[in-house]
Amino acid sequence: MPTKLEKHGFLRVATASTELRVADVTFNRDAIIAEWRQLADSGVRLAVFPELCLTGYTCADLFYDSALRAAALKALSDLRAESVKLPTAIIVGLPIASQNRLYNVAAVIAGGEILGLVPKTHLPNYGEFYEQRWFASATETLADIVEIDGDDVPFGVDLLFDLGGETPCVIGVEICEDLWSVQPPSSKLALAGANVIVNPSASNELLGKADYRRSLVAQQSARTYSAYLYSSAGPGESSTDVVYSGHCLIAEGGHLLGETERFSFATQSLVADIDLDHLNQDRLRNSSFTESLVGSEYRVIRAAPFEGDSPLPLQRRVKRHPFVPSDLARRADRCQEIFAIQSTGLAKRLRHTGAKKLVVGISGGLDSTLALLVAVDAFDKLGLDRSGIVSITMPGFGTTSRTKNNATQLIEFLGAELRTISIDAACRQHFADIGHDESEHNVVYENTQARERTQILMDVANQVGGFVLGTGDLSEAALGWCTYAGDHISMYHVNIGVPKTLVRYIVDWCAAQRYADVAQDLLHDIADTPITPELLPLDNEGQLAQKTEESVGPYELHDFFLYYITRFGYRPSKVLFLATHAFDGAYDLATIKHWLRTFYWRFFSQQFKRSCVPDGPKVGTVSLSPRGDWRMPSDAVSKLWLEEVEQWET
């Protein structure tokens, strides 16, 4: 039966560069078998070894020697026999003669069979490379089978290898220079159905070449929506004129999952759990990919499905905060880019409307602070006077002195117009008008305040001839954590594409990069303020009685759920599987399940709010705009998803 990893769409794969002796086929075969066994023991289901690894890539004119080729064929037969005992498919390289031509071939072996032989298409014949001296290109093949040990083995570049399993795993093979060509074979292989591309290679080292190799592998995995497994020959190759490093890489959908140490004479291997489900979901969503699909001219070789008898721990880092880069430099770049998108979007709207005034409600919390900072940047872009930003604080029943003071100080520091309008009297009058007991702190009590604030903002916008800037973020939109016809509406919504876990970092970035000499400490204090709508009265000690995350749940969990549910379409069992891995030690399973139930329930029930959200800029891969990425019926039923959450166990 499949392992737990495979049930959730993962496949454990490896690339390896084994210790090698040039032309010592027996030594090379034994080194491959030894590493193969270790990889199989660790749960690897597919392993890739370098180009011509059975003989060595640098055999040169020895490739003409029939003794060397016979030894390589014998080693290939030995590997086939070994594969009966190991639940791991492997790809190895060797020279194969067919129809009076010699080919540089990758052999795919699994379950006691040589599934197929893929010849190299693009043969480098420049600089230090002379492959056309010995080998013919795959374009010159005269047969589509090769006889090995009395068996007909499929031969050609039109081969795909289906490893079966609950999540389709289809392998396409290209060899070394094939990747460096103008039209890599892997592009057509992917369009024909391959979601794993393997590349047995022998790429020598030159200054800067390793960086270029990394970018090639990552970019091709992105372009083909595939996992790309690259294995290159190591220092055991001849160093007569060049040196090889044994550089092995694994990339998935444009992201490098790992690489081996270079320049080690010992065997080096890299193991990763690739997410086939992720790749397949991306392909389903991308119309450019599906419009280009090919396939009729490819032969699909099916292997016996993998069998697993024990669960494997996920050997893959799952970030707790998928929207937030962990690397500080990348995080700063991300914040700068998002801030630029937000302010440019707002500036365009100001130019289009001809408005010289903007109205924004400032609470002293994170979201409204970010909206104000974006407004200031947009006004600066357009050469408008910042005093045109009418910034209104509207203290109510739950406003703290900390947030009120932070709001007023920030507005003053930034040079915007400050207005303070209390909502207490207006709300009490409204309670009297509708017959609501003020001591009953229910949804009527809370939403009255939110709608009163919005009325003030809208009326002031009419008064000054401007428009209202929204402050709510992506996470709030996902959960419906906004008051309909209250903070839910505005004329432009600059934060609508920014998840809550990232808002804080953008404000901190602004503090460090834009306002270090004016408001840095103030902005850092705002970033550290508890998240709250401040709608309930303070306690007897003047402290907050309402914190959002105590009611709706931790935003770091909700943003995690949001990312994997909307970005990849993962089912609840996989979301839980990833969450228990990412938040191990932070939340127990019961807590994660509780808040995932909350997320699904709110996400489904609150779609009606997202169906009429104001305009606002998309900033990342996840967006909930009904005019853009997310179209969902407002009356869809969440039962299917909630039942799977309840039934899931580790």
C-alpha positions as semicolon CSV with decimal commas, in nm:
position;residue;x (nm);y (nm);z (nm)
1;M;0,000;0,000;0,000
2;P;0,120;0,361;-0,053
3;T;0,300;0,539;0,228
4;K;0,139;0,834;0,404
5;L;0,356;1,068;0,197
6;E;0,222;0,926;-0,127
7;K;-0,138;0,945;-0,001
8;H;-0,085;1,320;0,032
9;G;0,069;1,358;-0,312
10;F;0,436;1,353;-0,216
11;L;0,709;1,136;-0,366
12;R;1,052;1,090;-0,212
13;V;1,319;1,128;-0,478
14;A;1,697;1,156;-0,489
15;T;1,979;1,266;-0,711
16;A;2,320;1,112;-0,650
17;S;2,673;1,150;-0,779
18;T;2,860;0,835;-0,686
19;E;3,231;0,784;-0,636
20;L;3,368;0,694;-0,978
21;R;3,671;0,549;-1,153
22;V;3,706;0,618;-1,524
23;A;3,643;0,297;-1,725
24;D;3,619;0,080;-1,411
25;V;3,266;-0,041;-1,474
26;T;3,255;-0,293;-1,190
27;F;3,360;-0,032;-0,934
28;N;3,108;0,216;-1,068
29;R;2,826;-0,044;-1,069
30;D;2,899;-0,139;-0,708
31;A;2,905;0,225;-0,599
32;I;2,565;0,280;-0,762
33;I;2,416;-0,031;-0,600
34;A;2,549;0,065;-0,256
35;E;2,397;0,411;-0,277
36;W;2,078;0,276;-0,433
37;R;2,025;0,043;-0,137
38;Q;2,074;0,323;0,113
39;L;1,834;0,548;-0,071
40;A;1,574;0,271;-0,090
41;D;1,606;0,216;0,286
42;S;1,530;0,584;0,342
43;G;1,207;0,564;0,145
44;V;1,330;0,705;-0,188
45;R;1,113;0,593;-0,478
46;L;1,312;0,746;-0,766
47;A;1,686;0,805;-0,787
48;V;1,888;0,966;-1,067
49;F;2,257;0,902;-1,129
50;P;2,490;1,095;-1,363
51;E;2,536;1,077;-1,737
52;L;2,743;0,773;-1,848
53;C;2,793;0,686;-1,480
54;L;2,858;0,318;-1,548
55;T;3,167;0,391;-1,758
56;G;3,251;0,749;-1,673
57;Y;3,173;1,042;-1,901
58;T;3,538;1,110;-1,984
59;C;3,627;0,776;-2,148
60;A;3,671;0,954;-2,483
61;D;3,791;0,712;-2,757
62;L;3,752;0,421;-2,515
63;F;3,381;0,440;-2,600
64;Y;3,476;0,272;-2,928
65;D;3,614;-0,025;-2,735
66;S;3,374;-0,319;-2,739
67;A;3,506;-0,450;-2,407
68;L;3,400;-0,130;-2,228
69;R;3,057;-0,134;-2,389
70;A;3,008;-0,504;-2,310
71;A;3,100;-0,441;-1,947
72;A;2,847;-0,156;-1,932
73;L;2,573;-0,381;-2,070
74;K;2,662;-0,650;-1,816
75;A;2,641;-0,390;-1,538
76;L;2,304;-0,280;-1,670
77;S;2,179;-0,639;-1,644
78;D;2,314;-0,658;-1,289
79;L;2,123;-0,343;-1,198
80;R;1,807;-0,487;-1,345
81;A;1,848;-0,797;-1,127
82;E;1,908;-0,579;-0,822
83;S;1,591;-0,380;-0,893
84;V;1,377;-0,684;-0,812
85;K;1,471;-0,640;-0,446
86;L;1,442;-0,260;-0,424
87;P;1,124;-0,049;-0,445
88;T;1,314;0,236;-0,606
89;A;1,331;0,321;-0,975
90;I;1,669;0,444;-1,094
91;I;1,808;0,621;-1,398
92;V;2,169;0,547;-1,496
93;G;2,383;0,640;-1,797
94;L;2,581;0,420;-2,034
95;P;2,681;0,394;-2,403
96;I;2,451;0,178;-2,617
97;A;2,517;0,066;-2,976
98;S;2,223;0,028;-3,213
99;Q;2,205;0,002;-3,592
100;N;2,579;0,074;-3,626
101;R;2,555;0,392;-3,423
102;L;2,662;0,465;-3,068
103;Y;2,431;0,656;-2,836
104;N;2,473;0,830;-2,502
105;V;2,178;0,676;-2,319
106;A;1,986;0,704;-1,992
107;A;1,837;0,371;-1,879
108;V;1,527;0,363;-1,661
109;I;1,514;0,056;-1,434
110;A;1,241;-0,054;-1,191
111;G;1,079;-0,373;-1,062
112;G;1,316;-0,612;-1,236
113;E;1,277;-0,445;-1,576
114;I;1,468;-0,209;-1,799
115;L;1,168;0,008;-1,874
116;G;1,332;0,206;-2,149
117;L;1,642;0,370;-2,297
118;V;1,646;0,741;-2,377
119;P;1,925;0,867;-2,605
120;K;2,072;1,215;-2,577
121;T;1,944;1,461;-2,837
122;H;2,178;1,758;-2,825
123;L;2,546;1,661;-2,840
124;P;2,785;1,943;-2,747
125;N;3,070;1,979;-2,991
126;Y;3,225;2,308;-2,892
127;G;3,491;2,426;-2,650
128;E;3,603;2,133;-2,440
129;F;3,326;1,900;-2,565
130;Y;3,360;1,654;-2,854
131;E;3,059;1,425;-2,812
132;Q;2,980;1,410;-3,182
133;R;3,311;1,230;-3,226
134;W;3,166;0,924;-3,049
135;F;2,789;0,951;-3,031
136;A;2,495;0,995;-3,265
137;S;2,207;1,222;-3,175
138;A;1,866;1,085;-3,085
139;T;1,744;1,251;-3,404
140;E;1,942;0,988;-3,597
141;T;1,788;0,678;-3,438
142;L;1,682;0,406;-3,683
143;A;1,497;0,179;-3,439
144;D;1,253;0,223;-3,153
145;I;1,364;-0,087;-2,961
146;V;1,699;-0,230;-2,855
147;E;1,749;-0,592;-2,763
148;I;1,911;-0,647;-2,424
149;D;1,949;-0,997;-2,279
150;G;1,697;-1,123;-2,531
151;D;1,432;-0,866;-2,434
152;D;1,307;-0,585;-2,653
153;V;1,359;-0,260;-2,463
154;P;1,183;0,061;-2,579
155;F;1,435;0,306;-2,721
156;G;1,390;0,674;-2,813
157;V;1,312;1,024;-2,692
158;D;0,939;0,959;-2,721
159;L;0,925;0,765;-2,395
160;L;0,740;0,856;-2,078
161;F;0,759;0,642;-1,764
162;D;0,450;0,615;-1,547
163;L;0,536;0,505;-1,195
164;G;0,171;0,480;-1,092
165;G;0,049;0,563;-0,743
166;E;-0,245;0,761;-0,605
167;T;-0,100;1,083;-0,745
168;P;0,021;1,047;-1,105
169;C;0,400;1,040;-1,137
170;V;0,516;1,049;-1,498
171;I;0,886;1,077;-1,572
172;G;1,047;1,241;-1,872
173;V;1,419;1,212;-1,942
174;E;1,661;1,456;-2,099
175;I;2,039;1,441;-2,076
176;C;2,281;1,721;-1,983
177;E;2,315;1,948;-2,289
178;D;1,949;1,889;-2,371
179;L;1,866;2,132;-2,090
180;W;2,106;2,396;-2,224
181;S;1,959;2,391;-2,573
182;V;1,722;2,650;-2,718
183;Q;1,432;2,404;-2,709
184;P;1,492;2,154;-2,428
185;P;1,316;1,818;-2,483
186;S;1,172;1,852;-2,133
187;S;0,932;2,122;-2,256
188;K;0,755;1,877;-2,488
189;L;0,788;1,596;-2,236
190;A;0,602;1,808;-1,981
191;L;0,330;1,894;-2,230
192;A;0,297;1,523;-2,303
193;G;0,233;1,452;-1,935
194;A;0,567;1,428;-1,754
195;N;0,553;1,599;-1,415
196;V;0,900;1,479;-1,310
197;I;1,193;1,560;-1,538
198;V;1,523;1,382;-1,474
199;N;1,856;1,492;-1,613
200;P;2,162;1,265;-1,585
201;S;2,442;1,509;-1,661
202;A;2,818;1,557;-1,682
203;S;2,862;1,932;-1,653
204;N;3,215;2,045;-1,579
205;E;3,295;2,340;-1,356
206;L;3,395;2,687;-1,471
207;L;3,375;3,019;-1,294
208;G;3,010;3,118;-1,259
209;K;2,877;2,800;-1,419
210;A;2,725;2,663;-1,098
211;D;2,502;2,971;-1,061
212;Y;2,393;2,944;-1,422
213;R;2,320;2,574;-1,376
214;R;2,104;2,648;-1,071
215;S;1,906;2,908;-1,262
216;L;1,857;2,676;-1,560
217;V;1,725;2,394;-1,345
218;A;1,496;2,622;-1,143
219;Q;1,363;2,804;-1,449
220;Q;1,291;2,486;-1,643
221;S;1,106;2,340;-1,347
222;A;0,897;2,658;-1,339
223;R;0,836;2,666;-1,714
224;T;0,731;2,301;-1,725
225;Y;0,540;2,294;-1,395
226;S;0,750;1,998;-1,294
227;A;0,994;1,862;-1,043
228;Y;1,341;1,867;-1,200
229;L;1,602;1,617;-1,078
230;Y;1,955;1,696;-1,195
231;S;2,254;1,471;-1,124
232;S;2,601;1,557;-1,249
233;A;2,929;1,368;-1,272
234;G;3,177;1,414;-0,988
235;P;3,550;1,471;-0,938
236;G;3,625;1,106;-1,014
237;E;3,596;1,192;-1,383
238;S;3,921;1,258;-1,572
239;S;4,076;1,597;-1,497
240;T;4,298;1,598;-1,807
241;D;4,156;1,932;-1,916
242;V;3,850;2,006;-1,698
243;V;3,714;1,928;-1,352
244;Y;3,373;1,792;-1,255
245;S;3,211;1,867;-0,920
246;G;2,922;1,624;-0,870
247;H;2,665;1,904;-0,853
248;C;2,317;1,759;-0,786
249;L;2,003;1,973;-0,775
250;I;1,632;1,925;-0,716
251;A;1,384;2,197;-0,809
252;E;1,006;2,209;-0,803
253;G;0,791;2,463;-0,982
254;G;1,071;2,720;-0,994
255;H;1,198;2,670;-0,640
256;L;1,528;2,501;-0,563
257;L;1,461;2,240;-0,295
258;G;1,827;2,158;-0,238
259;E;2,170;2,087;-0,380
260;T;2,470;1,874;-0,287
261;E;2,814;1,978;-0,179
262;R;3,041;2,014;-0,480
263;F;3,395;1,883;-0,534
264;S;3,367;1,582;-0,304
265;F;3,527;1,258;-0,419
266;A;3,293;1,061;-0,194
267;T;2,941;0,975;-0,304
268;Q;2,703;1,268;-0,262
269;S;2,325;1,239;-0,268
270;L;2,033;1,474;-0,225
271;V;1,693;1,353;-0,104
272;A;1,372;1,554;-0,123
273;D;0,998;1,498;-0,098
274;I;0,847;1,651;-0,410
275;D;0,484;1,761;-0,409
276;L;0,327;1,609;-0,720
277;D;-0,015;1,725;-0,607
278;H;0,106;2,086;-0,611
279;L;0,245;2,049;-0,963
280;N;-0,067;1,880;-1,097
281;Q;-0,291;2,146;-0,942
282;D;-0,086;2,424;-1,102
283;R;-0,116;2,256;-1,439
284;L;-0,492;2,231;-1,405
285;R;-0,517;2,603;-1,336
286;N;-0,284;2,729;-1,608
287;S;-0,467;2,771;-1,938
288;S;-0,145;2,836;-2,134
289;F;-0,016;2,497;-2,026
290;T;-0,333;2,306;-2,104
291;E;-0,374;2,475;-2,443
292;S;-0,031;2,347;-2,548
293;L;-0,078;1,984;-2,445
294;V;0,060;1,714;-2,675
295;G;0,087;1,342;-2,627
296;S;-0,025;1,119;-2,907
297;E;0,329;1,067;-3,036
298;Y;0,465;0,952;-2,700
299;R;0,492;0,596;-2,573
300;V;0,399;0,556;-2,208
301;I;0,584;0,279;-2,022
302;R;0,404;0,179;-1,704
303;A;0,585;0,035;-1,406
304;A;0,436;-0,162;-1,120
305;P;0,313;0,085;-0,853
306;F;0,529;0,145;-0,550
307;E;0,453;-0,043;-0,232
308;G;0,512;0,108;0,110
309;D;0,471;-0,071;0,440
310;S;0,543;0,210;0,688
311;P;0,469;0,582;0,723
312;L;0,753;0,817;0,639
313;P;0,806;1,153;0,810
314;L;0,788;1,441;0,565
315;Q;1,143;1,530;0,459
316;R;1,058;1,877;0,349
317;R;1,045;2,213;0,521
318;V;0,693;2,350;0,545
319;K;0,695;2,718;0,632
320;R;0,464;2,833;0,907
321;H;0,423;3,166;0,732
322;P;0,410;3,093;0,357
323;F;0,343;3,458;0,272
324;V;0,649;3,580;0,462
325;P;1,003;3,509;0,333
326;S;1,229;3,388;0,614
327;D;1,537;3,541;0,454
328;L;1,561;3,902;0,576
329;A;1,688;4,043;0,246
330;R;1,414;3,870;0,046
331;R;1,156;3,981;0,301
332;A;1,267;4,342;0,263
333;D;1,250;4,312;-0,115
334;R;0,903;4,159;-0,090
335;C;0,779;4,439;0,137
336;Q;0,922;4,706;-0,093
337;E;0,758;4,549;-0,397
338;I;0,417;4,514;-0,232
339;F;0,429;4,870;-0,100
340;A;0,512;4,995;-0,450
341;I;0,219;4,800;-0,600
342;Q;-0,020;4,938;-0,339
343;S;0,086;5,300;-0,373
344;T;0,098;5,287;-0,753
345;G;-0,252;5,139;-0,766
346;L;-0,383;5,416;-0,542
347;A;-0,197;5,685;-0,737
348;K;-0,357;5,562;-1,060
349;R;-0,702;5,582;-0,899
350;L;-0,632;5,936;-0,776
351;R;-0,514;6,043;-1,123
352;H;-0,816;5,886;-1,288
353;T;-1,071;6,052;-1,057
354;G;-0,885;6,380;-1,036
355;A;-0,932;6,369;-0,659
356;K;-0,702;6,582;-0,447
357;K;-0,852;6,460;-0,122
358;L;-0,855;6,120;0,041
359;V;-1,037;6,015;0,357
360;V;-0,907;5,733;0,575
361;G;-1,001;5,612;0,921
362;I;-0,700;5,565;1,147
363;S;-0,734;5,341;1,452
364;G;-0,372;5,308;1,555
365;G;-0,373;4,946;1,443
366;L;-0,170;4,774;1,174
367;D;-0,407;4,780;0,878
368;S;-0,507;5,145;0,894
369;T;-0,145;5,242;0,955
370;L;-0,036;5,062;0,639
371;A;-0,318;5,224;0,442
372;L;-0,209;5,567;0,564
373;L;0,155;5,502;0,473
374;V;0,046;5,390;0,125
375;A;-0,167;5,703;0,088
376;V;0,127;5,924;0,179
377;D;0,348;5,751;-0,077
378;A;0,080;5,785;-0,347
379;F;0,038;6,156;-0,274
380;D;0,416;6,202;-0,287
381;K;0,428;6,022;-0,625
382;L;0,172;6,263;-0,765
383;G;0,318;6,574;-0,603
384;L;0,005;6,630;-0,397
385;D;0,007;6,803;-0,060
386;R;-0,017;6,548;0,221
387;S;-0,269;6,769;0,397
388;G;-0,514;6,638;0,139
389;I;-0,515;6,308;0,327
390;V;-0,798;6,360;0,573
391;S;-0,713;6,118;0,852
392;I;-0,990;6,064;1,101
393;T;-0,962;5,898;1,440
394;M;-1,299;5,789;1,576
395;P;-1,263;5,679;1,938
396;G;-1,541;5,458;2,067
397;F;-1,631;5,237;2,360
398;G;-1,321;5,015;2,336
399;T;-1,054;5,260;2,223
400;T;-0,734;5,248;2,427
401;S;-0,508;5,545;2,496
402;R;-0,224;5,355;2,328
403;T;-0,396;5,320;1,991
404;K;-0,551;5,668;2,006
405;N;-0,221;5,837;2,085
406;N;-0,034;5,631;1,825
407;A;-0,291;5,725;1,561
408;T;-0,280;6,099;1,630
409;Q;0,099;6,111;1,656
410;L;0,144;5,920;1,331
411;I;-0,092;6,150;1,143
412;E;0,092;6,454;1,274
413;F;0,435;6,308;1,195
414;L;0,329;6,236;0,836
415;G;0,181;6,578;0,774
416;A;-0,172;6,462;0,697
417;E;-0,483;6,642;0,817
418;L;-0,601;6,515;1,157
419;R;-0,963;6,504;1,263
420;T;-1,092;6,340;1,579
421;I;-1,461;6,252;1,587
422;S;-1,600;6,052;1,877
423;I;-1,868;5,800;1,789
424;D;-2,001;5,748;2,143
425;A;-2,294;5,987;2,128
426;A;-2,401;5,887;1,778
427;C;-2,396;5,517;1,868
428;R;-2,594;5,575;2,186
429;Q;-2,853;5,772;1,989
430;H;-2,874;5,485;1,740
431;F;-2,919;5,234;2,025
432;A;-3,206;5,447;2,150
433;D;-3,354;5,475;1,802
434;I;-3,366;5,099;1,748
435;G;-3,437;5,006;2,110
436;H;-3,110;4,829;2,185
437;D;-2,990;4,791;2,546
438;E;-2,639;4,937;2,556
439;S;-2,535;4,688;2,823
440;E;-2,592;4,402;2,577
441;H;-2,255;4,373;2,405
442;N;-2,364;4,164;2,111
443;V;-2,319;4,191;1,734
444;V;-2,558;4,486;1,722
445;Y;-2,344;4,670;1,974
446;E;-2,025;4,600;1,777
447;N;-2,152;4,655;1,425
448;T;-2,325;4,980;1,511
449;Q;-1,983;5,126;1,585
450;A;-1,829;4,991;1,264
451;R;-2,111;5,130;1,052
452;E;-2,110;5,465;1,231
453;R;-1,741;5,502;1,154
454;T;-1,800;5,420;0,789
455;Q;-2,084;5,672;0,770
456;I;-1,854;5,940;0,904
457;L;-1,585;5,855;0,652
458;M;-1,828;5,852;0,360
459;D;-1,992;6,180;0,458
460;V;-1,658;6,356;0,510
461;A;-1,547;6,228;0,169
462;N;-1,854;6,395;0,018
463;Q;-1,780;6,704;0,222
464;V;-1,420;6,745;0,099
465;G;-1,470;6,609;-0,253
466;G;-1,256;6,301;-0,206
467;F;-1,302;5,928;-0,165
468;V;-1,270;5,679;0,120
469;L;-0,965;5,455;0,139
470;G;-1,033;5,104;0,273
471;T;-0,803;4,947;0,529
472;G;-0,907;4,578;0,558
473;D;-0,664;4,306;0,452
474;L;-0,672;3,974;0,265
475;S;-0,701;3,760;0,579
476;E;-1,004;3,954;0,699
477;A;-1,165;3,913;0,357
478;A;-1,108;3,537;0,372
479;L;-1,273;3,509;0,712
480;G;-1,537;3,775;0,656
481;W;-1,398;3,953;0,962
482;C;-1,549;4,285;0,862
483;T;-1,886;4,448;0,909
484;Y;-2,107;4,439;0,602
485;A;-2,178;4,798;0,498
486;G;-1,922;4,898;0,760
487;D;-1,547;4,858;0,726
488;H;-1,633;4,613;0,447
489;I;-1,683;4,901;0,201
490;S;-1,476;5,188;0,062
491;M;-1,392;5,345;-0,275
492;Y;-1,051;5,179;-0,302
493;H;-0,904;4,898;-0,093
494;V;-0,524;4,914;-0,088
495;N;-0,467;4,628;0,160
496;I;-0,704;4,376;0,004
497;G;-0,420;4,164;-0,138
498;V;-0,200;4,168;0,173
499;P;-0,234;3,884;0,429
500;K;-0,234;3,974;0,797
501;T;0,094;3,794;0,869
502;L;0,268;4,019;0,617
503;V;0,112;4,353;0,712
504;R;0,327;4,380;1,024
505;Y;0,648;4,328;0,826
506;I;0,555;4,593;0,569
507;V;0,493;4,844;0,847
508;D;0,827;4,749;1,006
509;W;0,993;4,788;0,664
510;C;0,845;5,135;0,631
511;A;0,973;5,217;0,978
512;A;1,327;5,116;0,887
513;Q;1,343;5,231;0,525
514;R;1,109;5,530;0,494
515;Y;1,063;5,685;0,838
516;A;1,372;5,596;1,040
517;D;1,428;5,964;1,124
518;V;1,066;6,057;1,197
519;A;0,839;5,779;1,319
520;Q;1,042;5,460;1,348
521;D;0,974;5,392;1,717
522;L;0,608;5,482;1,678
523;L;0,562;5,246;1,382
524;H;0,736;4,963;1,566
525;D;0,499;5,013;1,860
526;I;0,200;4,999;1,626
527;A;0,338;4,678;1,477
528;D;0,352;4,530;1,828
529;T;-0,004;4,631;1,918
530;P;-0,250;4,341;1,971
531;I;-0,492;4,293;1,681
532;T;-0,837;4,416;1,786
533;P;-1,134;4,609;1,642
534;E;-1,173;4,783;1,982
535;L;-1,551;4,747;1,982
536;L;-1,604;4,625;2,340
537;P;-1,557;4,844;2,648
538;L;-1,225;4,825;2,828
539;D;-1,202;4,627;3,151
540;N;-1,182;4,783;3,497
541;E;-0,808;4,837;3,455
542;G;-0,846;5,010;3,119
543;Q;-0,718;4,712;2,923
544;L;-0,854;4,550;2,610
545;A;-1,145;4,314;2,661
546;Q;-1,141;4,206;2,296
547;K;-0,857;4,055;2,096
548;T;-0,939;3,933;1,748
549;E;-0,728;3,618;1,756
550;E;-0,901;3,498;2,071
551;S;-1,231;3,508;1,882
552;V;-1,148;3,413;1,525
553;G;-0,826;3,220;1,582
554;P;-0,453;3,276;1,524
555;Y;-0,391;3,459;1,198
556;E;-0,074;3,260;1,137
557;L;-0,291;2,946;1,116
558;H;-0,558;3,111;0,904
559;D;-0,303;3,252;0,660
560;F;-0,147;2,907;0,636
561;F;-0,488;2,754;0,560
562;L;-0,570;3,032;0,315
563;Y;-0,249;2,982;0,120
564;Y;-0,276;2,607;0,073
565;I;-0,652;2,596;0,018
566;T;-0,685;2,877;-0,236
567;R;-0,339;2,871;-0,396
568;F;-0,316;2,494;-0,448
569;G;-0,668;2,361;-0,394
570;Y;-0,549;2,110;-0,133
571;R;-0,810;1,899;0,039
572;P;-0,853;1,929;0,418
573;S;-0,653;1,612;0,495
574;K;-0,347;1,749;0,319
575;V;-0,383;2,092;0,478
576;L;-0,393;1,923;0,818
577;F;-0,097;1,702;0,730
578;L;0,111;2,006;0,635
579;A;-0,009;2,214;0,929
580;T;0,079;1,950;1,189
581;H;0,425;1,938;1,034
582;A;0,473;2,315;1,013
583;F;0,333;2,398;1,357
584;D;0,474;2,103;1,547
585;G;0,540;2,224;1,900
586;A;0,326;2,537;1,858
587;Y;-0,026;2,391;1,832
588;D;-0,158;2,044;1,902
589;L;-0,374;1,856;1,653
590;A;-0,700;1,938;1,831
591;T;-0,625;2,310;1,815
592;I;-0,532;2,301;1,448
593;K;-0,847;2,105;1,362
594;H;-1,061;2,347;1,563
595;W;-0,934;2,652;1,379
596;L;-0,942;2,477;1,040
597;R;-1,311;2,404;1,099
598;T;-1,354;2,771;1,182
599;F;-1,172;2,872;0,867
600;Y;-1,381;2,654;0,637
601;W;-1,706;2,756;0,800
602;R;-1,627;3,127;0,780
603;F;-1,471;3,104;0,434
604;F;-1,783;2,947;0,287
605;S;-2,039;3,150;0,479
606;Q;-1,876;3,487;0,409
607;Q;-1,837;3,466;0,032
608;F;-2,126;3,712;-0,010
609;K;-1,901;3,982;0,137
610;R;-1,621;3,905;-0,106
611;S;-1,864;3,909;-0,398
612;C;-1,894;4,287;-0,363
613;V;-1,560;4,402;-0,226
614;P;-1,423;4,736;-0,352
615;D;-1,150;4,758;-0,613
616;G;-0,798;4,700;-0,489
617;P;-0,460;4,576;-0,617
618;K;-0,355;4,213;-0,627
619;V;-0,006;4,183;-0,483
620;G;0,066;3,808;-0,462
621;T;-0,039;3,468;-0,591
622;V;-0,342;3,456;-0,362
623;S;-0,628;3,693;-0,431
624;L;-0,996;3,677;-0,343
625;S;-1,129;3,941;-0,579
626;P;-1,448;3,825;-0,754
627;R;-1,328;4,017;-1,060
628;G;-0,993;3,841;-1,062
629;D;-0,880;3,513;-0,911
630;W;-1,169;3,393;-0,700
631;R;-1,518;3,313;-0,820
632;M;-1,727;3,117;-0,575
633;P;-2,101;3,081;-0,520
634;S;-2,214;3,254;-0,204
635;D;-2,437;2,962;-0,113
636;A;-2,187;2,677;-0,154
637;V;-2,205;2,419;0,127
638;S;-1,900;2,349;0,344
639;K;-2,021;2,008;0,469
640;L;-1,781;1,802;0,255
641;W;-1,476;1,987;0,383
642;L;-1,586;1,998;0,746
643;E;-1,654;1,622;0,747
644;E;-1,304;1,549;0,619
645;V;-1,154;1,767;0,894
646;E;-1,349;1,570;1,156
647;Q;-1,245;1,233;1,016
648;W;-0,874;1,308;0,977
649;E;-0,625;1,150;1,213
650;T;-0,246;1,160;1,208
